[in-house]
Amino acid sequence: QVQLVESGGGLVQAGGSLRLSCAASGGTSSSLVMGWFRQAPGKKRAFVAAISGNGDNTGYVDSVKGRFTISRDNAKNTVYLQMNSLKPEDTAVYYCAADPAVPIRAWYSREDLLDAWGQGTLVTVSS
């Protein structure tokens, strides 16, 4: 069973940057599609970004395109989310997820299919 541990959350002012990390253990990360979801206060958890096992393919929700970048280092079994130009509406608990088979196109709407989840890391963006 793959285990995921997120880190890098915190408090940042609007316009600032943060980089989230998600370390995977218990599996070969290069065989996993990995990605990020977020849950804002009072809202449902929602897809943010995902990346294929070899890093060649990525997907983003429209609201973060051009500001967030997902990447991975399979030698470190880690996926990253670089978040720039942060806005107060980016405030949320960010969750890492991984799955060996669910394609990126399904991550937008079928989080129920994903195999592994982290515990989440809180990102707070102040105005």
Secondary structure, 3 states (H helix, E strand, C coil): CCEEEEECCEEEECCCCEEEEEEEECCCHHHCEEEEEEECCCCCCEEEEEECCCCCCEEECHHHCCCEEEEEEHHHCEEEEEECCCCHHHCEEEEEEEECCCCHHHHCCCHHHCCEECCCEEEEEEC
